[in-house]
Amino acid sequence: MPAPEEIITCVDCGGRCHLLTHAREDDQWLPGDLVSYRCEECRDRWDLVLPDDWDGDPE
């Protein structure tokens, strides 16, 4: 599985949210993994769960 996006758009302010979470020890990301982001503008934190059908493709 590919890694989640390093930077996403904050839904609150439109700023840039940076990935805080590191991959597992085996360097893999799996559906159901919790990933956290922090916005550099408003400092909000976003905790997201990779969906069951996640393949790294935003479409």
PyMOL commands that set and color helices and strands:
alter all, ss='L'
color gray80, all
select strands_A, chain A and resi 7-9+16-19+34-39+45-49
alter strands_A, ss='S'
color yellow, strands_A
deselect
rebuild
show_as cartoon
